[in-house]
Amino acid sequence: MPELKRRRFLQIATLAGAATAAPVRLFGAASAHVSPKGTLDPVVIHKYVTRLVIPPAMPPTRVSRGLDYYEIAVRQFGQQILPPDLPATTVWSYGSINHRGTFNYPAFTINAHYRRPVRVKWINDLVDRNGDFLPHLLPVDQTLHWANPPGGIADRDSNGTSQKPYRGPVPIVTHVHGNHTFDYSDGYPEAWYLPKARNIPAGFAREGSFYNFFKEKSPIGDLWDRGNAVFQYANDQAANTQWYHDHTLGMTRANVYAGPAGFYLLRGGPGDLPNGRLPGPAPQVGDRPGKRYYEIPLAVQDRSFNHDGSLFYPRSRTFFDGFTGPYAPTSDVPPIWNPEFFGNTIVVNGRTWPVHEVEPRRYRFRILNGCDSRFLIFKLASNPWLPRPVKPVLPIWMIGAEGGFLPAPVRLNQLLLAPAERADVIVDFTGLPVGTEIYLINEGPDAPFPGPPNSFADPLTTGQVMKFEIVRLTSRDTSTPPSRLTLPQFHPLGPAVNHRKLSLTEQGSVDFPDVSPVIVQLGTVKNGVPNPLLWSDPITEDPILNTTEVWELYNFTADAHPIHIHEVQFQVVDRQPFDGSPRPPEPWERGFKDTVIAPPGEITRVKATFDLPGRYVWHCHILEHEDNEMMRPYQIIG
C-alpha cells in the first residue's frame, strides 16, 4: 500500500509539471476501446416483441398526517429482461418489504409531494433464504480505493491488495440523486453498511467510516440499526425528476449495473403546473390493472448479457486494452477496473428494446440516462435502420431538466443526455394514423463522448431504443400543446461571492507508459495548471453556508464528463474553450440542473447556492470514473 500511494504521488507531481492547456489525453495517446462482448450476441435478441413496463408507484409502509414512511430493501431475484424465448436474468433492485410483488428492476417509483416529508428505511437485504450473505453478481476490483469491508475497522474505505474479484458481503448506501437534503440523509459513499447476515466473516467492517458519524448526527439516527439506515427527505424544492441508486465508495459501477435504481418524482408547490396542463395521469398507488398512462418515466440503460441470461461485465483490464499485467498492487494498473464500459444491448425500464402502444395525443416522458458511461442522443424516426444521421419525423419538446421546469419549452430535433441527466419532455403524436410506427433511436457514439466525427451507435443494436405503435384514441386530450405552455416563473441566482477553478484529469501508468488511463481525478487549478487530488486528500471545496459560488470546471482530458454536485441545483453560466471565448448554455440547459456535461478542452462554469451545512460530494457520473478517484468530498461551512 505505501508503494502504491508513492506511485500515485509521483503521477500527481509529474502531471502538475507537465500539464498544458490542450484537450489531449495526458500521458500518451487516447485509450483503446474494445467493443463490449457478452457471450450473447445482441443481434440475435428479437426487438420490439416485449411490452414496455411502466414502473408502478412504490406503496408506502405507513402514511400519517405529515409523513410518508417507506421500508425499502435491496434484494436479489430473477427477472425476464430479455425476450421470453431467452433465459431470465438475475438482478438486484429495490422493493417494499411490506408489499408482495414490489421488487422490480428498475424499482417502483416513489411519488413525493412538495413540503411533505418522505422517510425511508433503506435495508440491505442481499442475503439468501438461510440468512447468509450473497456475493456480488459482478467482479469488484479490490485494489481501488473502495469500501473494503475485509480491511476491518482500521483499513475500511481504503485500497485493498487482492487482485481477485471480491466475493464477500456486499455494502450499499442509497443516494436520492437530485434531492435537497441534509448530509446525514444524502447517502455519503463512506456511510455504507453490510446486510444483517448471519455469516459475516470475523474481522470484517460492517459499516463504513462515516456510518456512525451520520447516525449520531441525524435527528432520527436512533432508528438506524444493523443492516439499514433511515433517511428523511423534506421535499422543499421545486417539482422535478429525481432518481435513487446505490452510491458505495469504489463500487457504485458494479452495484448500479446489477440493477438497484428507481425514479423519485416530486410534485406540487409553486414550481409545478396545475393538473390538466401537462399530459397525465402517471402511476399511483392503487391503480387498476390496465390503466392507461400519459406520463411515463423511461430509464434507458445499456447492458451486455451471456447465453444463460446473466449480466456480463468485464472481469479484467485485459478487456479494455489487452494489458495482461502485472497488476496492482505490484504495479499501478488495477487488475479489474475498466476506464469505461459500453454495453451492447439497450434496456428500457428493465426490458430489451420494448414496444409501447400510444394514442394519437400528447405524452409526457421523464427520461433518465441510466448508463454507466454511454452518452445518448435521442431522435424520433420512422425507420430505425436508416443511415445516420437520421432526419427526425417528430420533434421532442423539452420542458424540464434535473432541477425542474425550464424558463420556456424548447423544441428539439434531438435530445442529448449524459449519464445521470434527466429530461422532462413532451412528444405530440396527435394526428398520426392508427398503425403508424415511430422509433426512438440513439445516435450517440459507442465510445466516450463526443467520439470521432460522424461516429454513431450501431444501427443494428445500440442505435435503437424502443418503438411506439399508434393505436386508437380512447379519450380527448385536454393537455396544453407544448408550444403554448407557460411554465412556472424562473428565478435566476444572484451574484457569486467566490469563483473556484477545478480540474478534471486522467493519468496513465508510471510503470507502463503505453497503458492509459489507470486513474481519473478531480482537483484544483492554479495558473492554468491542474493539481489532481485523491478522494483521501484534504477538502479543498468549502463554501460558506448560504453563499453563491461559481465553479469553473477545467477539463484537461480528451472526453466529456458529466459532473454532479450533491445538495444543490445549479445554473450553467457558460462554456469556454481554453483558447477561445465564452458561449452561453444551450437552450435546454437554462433551468436548474444537478449534472452538467463538461466538454474536453473547455472550462464549464456553473453557479450554485449552498444552503445546507455539512459534508457532501461532487463527482463524475461516468461510474467507472467515479469509482477510481474522480470524486471528491466537499464541506459546506455553517
PyMOL commands that set and color helices and strands:
alter all, ss='L'
color gray80, all
select helices_A, chain A and resi 2-18+42-44+149-155+183-185+211-217+221-223+252-257+318-321+482-484+587-589+623-626
alter helices_A, ss='H'
color red, helices_A
select strands_A, chain A and resi 62-63+68-79+89-96+107-113+118-124+145-146+158-159+174-177+228-233+240-246+261-267+295-305+311-312+345-348+351-352+355-358+362-369+376-381+396-401+404-412+415-417+422-428+437-442+464-470+498-507+519-526+529-533+547-555+561-565+571-577+595-598+602-610+614-620+631-636
alter strands_A, ss='S'
color yellow, strands_A
deselect
rebuild
show_as cartoon
